[in-house]
Amino acid sequence: MRICARCGQEQAVAPGEPLWPLGWRCEGCGWQVGAAGAVALLKPELADTATGYSGHLFEFHAVHEASHFWFSPRRDLIVWALRHFFPNARSFMEIGCGNGPVLAAIAQMRPDLALFGAELHPKGLERASQRLGTRAQFVQMDAREINLRDEIDVIGAFDVIEHIAEDERVLEQMYKAVRPGGGILVAVPQHPFLWSESDERLFHQRRYERGEMERKMRAAGFDVIWSTSYTSLLFPAMAASRLLARPAGAGSGAGVGTGAVGAGQEDGLSEREFDVAPWLNRILKGIQDLEVKLTKSGMRWPVGGSRFVAGVKPASN
């Protein structure tokens, strides 16, 4: 069911119909979905604001996301987790899809899936739409107001929820939007002692304590079925880099940021940390590829720069 963003009236989504047809109008109150090219606009008043994420980073990430040691193995892990934990899924939505690299990888490996990309920033959606064409539907929206009920098999949010002050509300909205028996895949930065200027520049609200995301997912109604750290083999180097870069006297813990509503494709690294020599990138990518391979084989990592969690909405609900 789609839910009118103004009056809350629900309407069934016909098989094969876009979640948000361009120009769709609510029969109850007359509210109409906006459009920018092929992108449906649900929250145009928030488009490309700096709230939650800085739009210039889409261009910056576009240069690095194809082969950078952080991005490429991470996409491999996401595609594997989707296939492994939700083999019968027929639809997938990514909240904070950014330029669309994760959706593009899923489209290649799972041609059977109906794909939807959601993002606060049309700048990212424009790039994602060019990349995937009609293979996915794209919608500009606020992650706190997904405005769907029992409609999507799996929703992913990868390094997105930490940007949003009301993270528990986002999880509740994801629970509402997912079909019974479906679920979510979430990745967030963890370990508050790693808090640094990078987190502040990237509009983070927090880094999560170990177990915190799992507790919040359970509170939203999900059963947690998988949890592991990511960037574990490189964690000592990452921790040293962050701690050495921290200004004297700086504290640790959750940040106060300015993000409140947004989403975005951001991966816990500062711009400085993207500037890696090609030879070093190859080495680091090899280490990350090994970690992902071990994770797929059943390894669960206690510490790491990020936390990956999968949750299922009980089929009885």
C-alpha positions as CSV (number, residue, x, y, z in Angstrom):
1,M,0.0,0.0,0.0
2,R,1.1,3.5,-0.7
3,I,0.2,6.2,1.8
4,C,-0.6,9.8,1.0
5,A,2.1,12.1,2.5
6,R,-0.5,14.7,3.3
7,C,-3.7,13.0,4.6
8,G,-2.5,9.4,5.2
9,Q,-5.0,7.7,2.9
10,E,-3.9,4.3,1.7
11,Q,-4.1,3.0,-1.9
12,A,-3.1,-0.4,-3.2
13,V,-0.2,-0.6,-5.6
14,A,-1.2,-2.6,-8.7
15,P,1.2,-5.4,-9.8
16,G,3.9,-4.0,-11.9
17,E,2.9,-0.4,-11.1
18,P,5.6,2.1,-9.8
19,L,5.4,2.7,-6.1
20,W,5.0,6.4,-6.8
21,P,3.8,7.0,-10.4
22,L,4.9,10.4,-11.6
23,G,2.0,12.9,-11.1
24,W,0.0,10.5,-8.9
25,R,-2.7,12.3,-7.1
26,C,-4.4,11.3,-3.8
27,E,-8.1,10.7,-4.3
28,G,-8.7,11.9,-0.7
29,C,-7.0,15.3,-0.5
30,G,-5.6,15.9,-4.0
31,W,-2.0,15.9,-3.0
32,Q,0.2,15.2,-6.0
33,V,3.6,13.5,-6.5
34,G,6.1,15.9,-8.0
35,A,8.6,15.0,-10.7
36,A,12.1,15.9,-11.8
37,G,12.7,13.9,-15.0
38,A,12.1,10.3,-14.1
39,V,12.4,10.9,-10.4
40,A,9.3,11.1,-8.2
41,L,9.5,13.9,-5.6
42,L,7.8,13.4,-2.2
43,K,9.7,16.0,-0.3
44,P,10.9,18.6,-2.8
45,E,11.2,21.2,0.0
46,L,14.1,19.3,1.4
47,A,15.8,18.6,-1.8
48,D,19.6,19.1,-1.8
49,T,19.7,20.7,1.6
50,A,22.8,20.3,3.6
51,T,20.7,18.7,6.4
52,G,22.0,15.2,7.1
53,Y,24.4,15.0,4.2
54,S,26.4,17.3,2.0
55,G,25.4,17.1,-1.7
56,H,28.9,17.8,-3.0
57,L,30.0,14.4,-1.8
58,F,28.0,12.6,-4.6
59,E,30.5,13.9,-7.2
60,F,33.4,13.1,-4.9
61,H,32.2,9.5,-4.3
62,A,31.5,9.0,-8.0
63,V,35.3,9.2,-8.7
64,H,36.2,6.6,-6.1
65,E,33.3,4.1,-5.6
66,A,34.2,1.8,-8.5
67,S,37.5,0.4,-7.2
68,H,38.2,1.9,-3.8
69,F,39.1,-0.6,-1.2
70,W,36.1,0.4,1.0
71,F,33.4,0.4,-1.6
72,S,34.0,-2.6,-3.8
73,P,34.3,-5.4,-1.1
74,R,31.4,-3.8,0.7
75,R,29.1,-4.0,-2.3
76,D,30.1,-7.7,-2.6
77,L,29.1,-8.3,1.0
78,I,25.7,-6.5,0.5
79,V,24.8,-8.5,-2.6
80,W,25.8,-11.7,-0.8
81,A,23.7,-10.9,2.3
82,L,20.7,-10.0,0.2
83,R,20.9,-13.3,-1.7
84,H,21.8,-15.4,1.4
85,F,19.2,-14.1,3.9
86,F,16.4,-13.2,1.5
87,P,16.6,-15.7,-1.4
88,N,12.9,-15.4,-2.2
89,A,12.8,-11.6,-2.3
90,R,11.2,-10.1,-5.3
91,S,11.6,-6.4,-4.5
92,F,14.4,-4.3,-2.9
93,M,14.5,-0.7,-1.9
94,E,17.7,1.1,-0.9
95,I,17.3,4.2,1.3
96,G,20.1,6.6,0.7
97,C,21.0,5.1,-2.7
98,G,23.3,8.0,-3.6
99,N,24.8,7.5,-7.1
100,G,23.4,4.0,-7.3
101,P,26.5,1.7,-7.1
102,V,24.9,-0.7,-4.7
103,L,21.7,-0.9,-6.8
104,A,23.7,-1.4,-9.9
105,A,25.6,-4.3,-8.4
106,I,22.3,-5.9,-7.2
107,A,20.7,-5.3,-10.6
108,Q,23.6,-7.3,-12.2
109,M,23.5,-10.2,-9.7
110,R,19.7,-10.3,-9.1
111,P,17.9,-9.5,-12.4
112,D,14.8,-11.0,-10.9
113,L,14.4,-8.2,-8.3
114,A,12.2,-5.1,-8.7
115,L,14.5,-2.3,-7.6
116,F,13.7,1.1,-5.9
117,G,16.1,3.8,-5.0
118,A,15.2,6.4,-2.4
119,E,17.3,9.5,-1.6
120,L,16.8,12.9,-0.1
121,H,19.1,14.6,-2.7
122,P,18.1,14.8,-6.4
123,K,21.8,15.2,-7.3
124,G,22.4,11.6,-6.3
125,L,19.2,10.4,-7.9
126,E,20.1,12.0,-11.2
127,R,23.3,10.0,-11.3
128,A,21.6,6.8,-10.2
129,S,18.9,7.2,-12.8
130,Q,21.5,7.7,-15.5
131,R,23.3,4.6,-14.3
132,L,20.3,2.2,-14.1
133,G,17.8,3.7,-16.5
134,T,14.5,2.0,-16.3
135,R,15.9,-0.9,-14.3
136,A,15.0,0.9,-11.1
137,Q,12.4,3.4,-9.9
138,F,13.8,6.4,-8.0
139,V,12.0,8.6,-5.5
140,Q,13.2,11.6,-3.5
141,M,11.9,11.2,0.0
142,D,12.5,11.7,3.7
143,A,13.7,8.5,5.4
144,R,11.5,9.3,8.4
145,E,8.4,9.2,6.1
146,I,8.6,6.2,3.8
147,N,4.8,6.3,3.3
148,L,4.4,2.6,2.4
149,R,2.8,-0.3,4.3
150,D,3.6,-4.0,3.7
151,E,4.9,-3.3,0.2
152,I,8.7,-4.1,-0.1
153,D,10.3,-7.5,0.5
154,V,13.7,-6.0,1.6
155,I,14.9,-2.5,2.5
156,G,18.6,-1.6,2.8
157,A,20.2,1.4,4.4
158,F,24.0,1.4,4.2
159,D,25.7,4.1,6.2
160,V,22.6,6.2,6.2
161,I,20.8,5.9,9.6
162,E,23.7,7.5,11.5
163,H,22.9,10.7,9.7
164,I,19.4,10.9,11.1
165,A,18.6,12.1,14.6
166,E,15.4,10.1,14.7
167,D,17.0,6.8,13.9
168,E,14.4,4.8,15.8
169,R,11.6,6.4,13.7
170,V,13.4,5.4,10.5
171,L,13.5,1.8,11.7
172,E,9.8,1.9,12.6
173,Q,9.1,3.3,9.1
174,M,11.1,0.5,7.5
175,Y,9.2,-2.1,9.6
176,K,5.9,-0.6,8.4
177,A,7.0,-0.6,4.7
178,V,8.4,-4.2,4.7
179,R,6.1,-7.1,4.0
180,P,5.6,-9.7,6.7
181,G,8.3,-12.3,6.2
182,G,10.6,-9.7,4.6
183,G,13.3,-7.8,6.2
184,I,16.1,-5.2,6.3
185,L,19.8,-4.9,5.9
186,V,21.5,-2.1,7.7
187,A,25.1,-0.9,8.0
188,V,26.2,1.8,10.4
189,P,29.6,3.1,11.8
190,Q,30.3,1.8,15.2
191,H,32.5,2.4,18.3
192,P,31.9,5.9,19.7
193,F,35.5,6.1,20.8
194,L,36.4,6.5,17.1
195,W,34.4,9.8,16.9
196,S,36.4,12.3,15.0
197,E,36.3,15.5,12.9
198,S,35.4,13.2,10.0
199,D,32.1,12.3,11.6
200,E,31.3,15.9,12.2
201,R,32.1,16.9,8.6
202,L,30.0,14.0,7.3
203,F,26.9,15.1,9.4
204,H,26.9,12.0,11.6
205,Q,24.6,12.0,14.6
206,R,26.3,9.1,16.2
207,R,28.6,6.1,16.0
208,Y,26.8,3.1,17.4
209,E,27.8,1.1,20.4
210,R,28.2,-2.7,19.9
211,G,24.7,-4.1,20.2
212,E,22.9,-0.8,19.9
213,M,21.6,-1.2,16.4
214,E,20.4,-4.7,17.2
215,R,18.5,-3.4,20.3
216,K,16.8,-0.7,18.2
217,M,15.9,-3.1,15.4
218,R,14.2,-5.4,18.0
219,A,12.4,-2.5,19.5
220,A,11.0,-1.6,16.1
221,G,9.7,-5.2,15.8
222,F,12.4,-7.0,13.8
223,D,14.0,-10.4,14.7
224,V,17.7,-10.0,14.3
225,I,19.1,-12.9,12.3
226,W,22.7,-11.7,11.5
227,S,25.2,-9.3,12.9
228,T,28.9,-8.7,12.3
229,S,31.5,-6.0,12.1
230,Y,33.0,-4.8,8.9
231,T,36.5,-3.4,8.3
232,S,37.8,-5.7,11.1
233,L,41.1,-6.7,9.7
234,L,42.0,-3.1,9.0
235,F,40.5,-1.9,12.3
236,P,43.8,-1.3,14.1
237,A,45.0,1.0,11.3
238,M,41.6,2.7,11.1
239,A,41.5,3.3,14.9
240,A,45.1,4.6,14.9
241,S,44.3,7.0,12.1
242,R,41.2,8.4,13.8
243,L,42.7,8.7,17.2
244,L,45.9,10.3,16.0
245,A,43.9,12.8,14.0
246,R,41.7,13.8,16.9
247,P,42.4,17.3,18.2
248,A,43.9,17.5,21.7
249,G,41.2,17.5,24.3
250,A,38.5,16.2,22.0
251,G,36.1,13.8,23.5
252,S,34.5,10.7,22.2
253,G,31.0,9.4,21.8
254,A,28.0,10.4,19.7
255,G,28.2,13.7,17.9
256,V,25.7,16.5,17.8
257,G,25.9,17.0,14.0
258,T,23.3,19.0,12.0
259,G,21.7,16.0,10.2
260,A,18.1,15.4,11.0
261,V,16.2,14.0,8.0
262,G,18.5,12.9,5.3
263,A,20.0,10.0,3.6
264,G,23.0,9.6,1.4
265,Q,25.6,7.2,0.1
266,E,28.4,7.8,2.7
267,D,30.7,5.2,4.0
268,G,32.4,6.3,7.2
269,L,35.5,7.7,5.5
270,S,36.7,11.3,5.3
271,E,37.8,12.8,2.0
272,R,41.4,12.5,3.3
273,E,41.0,8.8,3.7
274,F,39.9,8.4,0.1
275,D,43.2,9.7,-1.1
276,V,45.1,6.4,-1.3
277,A,47.9,5.6,-3.7
278,P,46.9,2.9,-6.2
279,W,49.4,0.4,-5.0
280,L,48.2,0.8,-1.4
281,N,44.6,0.6,-2.5
282,R,45.2,-2.7,-4.1
283,I,46.7,-4.1,-0.9
284,L,43.9,-2.8,1.3
285,K,41.3,-4.0,-1.1
286,G,42.9,-7.5,-1.0
287,I,42.6,-7.5,2.8
288,Q,39.0,-6.4,2.6
289,D,38.2,-9.0,0.0
290,L,39.7,-11.6,2.3
291,E,37.5,-10.4,5.2
292,V,34.4,-10.5,3.1
293,K,35.3,-14.0,1.9
294,L,35.7,-15.2,5.6
295,T,32.4,-13.4,6.5
296,K,30.6,-15.3,3.8
297,S,32.1,-18.6,5.1
298,G,30.6,-17.9,8.6
299,M,33.1,-15.7,10.4
300,R,31.6,-13.1,12.7
301,W,33.8,-10.2,13.7
302,P,33.5,-8.6,17.1
303,V,35.0,-5.2,16.3
304,G,35.3,-3.1,13.1
305,G,34.7,0.3,11.7
306,S,31.1,-0.6,10.7
307,R,28.3,-3.0,11.9
308,F,26.2,-5.0,9.5
309,V,22.8,-6.2,10.8
310,A,20.0,-8.2,9.1
311,G,16.5,-8.3,10.6
312,V,13.3,-10.1,9.6
313,K,9.7,-8.9,10.1
314,P,7.8,-11.8,11.6
315,A,5.5,-13.4,9.0
316,S,2.6,-13.5,11.5
317,N,2.4,-9.6,11.7
